[in-house]
Amino acid sequence: MCQDALALVGAPVTGRTGRSTAPFQVIPPTRACAVVLALLVSLAARAESAPPAATEPVPPLLRVGAETGGGIVGGLILGGASAWVIYGTLNTQGDDASRRSAAQVGAAIGVSVGAPIGVSLTGKFLGRQGSFIISWLSSVAGLGVGYGIYGLIRSGSDSSAAKATYALTLLLPVAGAVIGYELSSSDQPVPAAAASPPPLLPAVAVGPGGASFGLVGRF
């Protein structure tokens, strides 16, 4: 019975004319990309920054350049994977121009997720303590601004120069991710008092006459 069920997985649903009625088919790379995305987000959100003693202060210009490079790499990986999966899984009976448009939207969204991941991982490697959430929200804001400009210009003209403004939907998310991470980050080491144990600790003493409770500490 399980073998029969496995044979039906991924089988197209056909109508009376014999054509596939499913809007799209899900292929294995879709699940793989989802798993990779979840792992990268978890790694960026939970990675610990390098100890202050192990890292030296990095010049701001070099630090921002490194974070930008990390954001570009992360955006290219997830943006390219998103565009490839969407273009490959859409129904081939549709218009090819619609598939390209959907792939472009998927690429821009993938960049808005991959850029903050790359920026956050690079910043933590350099000893920064920025927020991945703020970096991601800033990246999404950059995506919204880029698409707003792109849609406004394309509505008034269909020239090559107008189409080239699509690049803003890929560049502004990276810039937003860097800005958001830098605004929320700090390279100051954690104070030693915050990591030391509290001065007072509870104590319990048990004897033949019963038990007593108290506080002990070092002053």
HUDAHU-V193886 format. One record per residue. N is the residue number from 1. RES is the residue in one letter. SS is DSSP state (hx for helix, st for strand, lp for the rest). NEAR is the number of other C-alpha atoms within 12 Angstrom. D_CENTER is the distance of its C-alpha to the mean C-alpha in whole Angstrom. Layout:
BEGIN
n: [N N]
res: [RES RES]
ss: [SS SS]
near: [NEAR NEAR]
d_center: [D_CENTER D_CENTER]
END
This chain:
BEGIN
n: [1 2 3 4 5 6 7 8 9 10 11 12 13 14 15 16 17 18 19 20 21 22 23 24 25 26 27 28 29 30 31 32 33 34 35 36 37 38 39 40 41 42 43 44 45 46 47 48 49 50 51 52 53 54 55 56 57 58 59 60 61 62 63 64 65 66 67 68 69 70 71 72 73 74 75 76 77 78 79 80 81 82 83 84 85 86 87 88 89 90 91 92 93 94 95 96 97 98 99 100 101 102 103 104 105 106 107 108 109 110 111 112 113 114 115 116 117 118 119 120 121 122 123 124 125 126 127 128 129 130 131 132 133 134 135 136 137 138 139 140 141 142 143 144 145 146 147 148 149 150 151 152 153 154 155 156 157 158 159 160 161 162 163 164 165 166 167 168 169 170 171 172 173 174 175 176 177 178 179 180 181 182 183 184 185 186 187 188 189 190 191 192 193 194 195 196 197 198 199 200 201 202 203 204 205 206 207 208 209 210 211 212 213 214 215 216 217 218 219]
res: [M C Q D A L A L V G A P V T G R T G R S T A P F Q V I P P T R A C A V V L A L L V S L A A R A E S A P P A A T E P V P P L L R V G A E T G G G I V G G L I L G G A S A W V I Y G T L N T Q G D D A S R R S A A Q V G A A I G V S V G A P I G V S L T G K F L G R Q G S F I I S W L S S V A G L G V G Y G I Y G L I R S G S D S S A A K A T Y A L T L L L P V A G A V I G Y E L S S S D Q P V P A A A A S P P P L L P A V A V G P G G A S F G L V G R F]
ss: [lp hx hx hx hx hx hx hx lp lp lp lp lp st lp lp lp lp lp st lp lp lp st lp lp lp hx hx hx hx hx hx hx hx hx hx hx hx hx hx hx hx hx hx hx lp lp lp lp lp hx hx hx lp lp lp lp lp hx hx hx hx hx hx hx hx hx hx hx hx hx hx hx hx hx hx hx hx hx hx hx hx hx hx hx hx hx hx st lp lp lp lp lp hx hx hx hx hx hx hx hx hx hx hx hx hx hx hx hx hx hx hx hx hx hx hx hx hx hx hx hx hx hx lp lp lp lp lp lp hx hx hx hx hx hx hx hx hx hx hx hx hx hx hx hx hx hx hx hx hx hx hx hx hx lp lp lp hx hx hx hx hx hx hx hx hx hx hx hx hx hx hx hx hx hx hx hx hx hx hx hx hx lp lp lp lp lp lp lp hx hx hx hx lp lp lp lp st st st st st st st st lp lp st st st st st st st st lp lp]
near: [7 8 8 9 10 10 11 12 15 16 17 19 17 12 10 8 8 10 14 20 16 20 16 23 23 22 22 15 21 24 16 17 26 19 15 21 29 18 17 27 27 18 21 34 27 19 24 23 30 23 19 23 14 12 18 17 21 19 12 17 12 15 28 29 23 25 40 37 29 32 43 37 29 37 40 32 29 38 35 29 32 35 31 27 33 32 32 24 27 29 24 20 16 18 13 15 14 17 24 22 20 25 26 29 31 32 36 41 39 41 46 49 48 47 53 55 52 42 54 53 41 39 46 36 29 34 30 37 34 38 33 42 26 28 41 40 28 32 43 34 28 35 37 26 27 31 30 19 23 28 22 17 21 19 15 13 15 15 12 11 14 19 23 19 26 29 25 28 37 43 36 38 46 50 39 39 51 45 34 34 41 33 21 23 29 21 29 19 22 18 9 11 10 10 10 10 11 15 14 13 13 13 13 13 14 11 9 7 7 9 11 13 13 13 14 14 12 9 6]
d_center: [40 37 37 38 35 33 35 34 30 29 32 32 34 37 39 43 43 41 38 34 33 30 27 25 25 22 22 21 18 17 17 16 12 12 13 11 7 9 10 7 5 9 10 8 9 12 13 16 17 20 24 26 28 27 25 27 26 24 26 23 24 23 20 18 19 17 14 14 15 12 10 12 12 8 9 12 11 9 11 14 13 13 16 18 17 18 21 22 22 24 28 29 32 30 31 29 28 26 24 23 22 20 18 18 16 14 13 12 10 8 8 7 4 5 7 5 4 8 9 9 10 13 14 15 17 19 19 17 17 14 12 8 9 11 9 7 10 12 9 10 14 14 13 16 18 18 19 22 23 23 24 27 28 28 30 33 33 32 33 31 30 29 27 25 24 21 20 19 16 14 15 15 11 11 14 13 10 13 15 13 12 16 18 16 17 20 22 25 26 26 30 32 33 30 30 33 35 37 40 42 41 43 46 48 52 54 58 61 61 57 54 53 50 49 46 46 45 45 47]
END
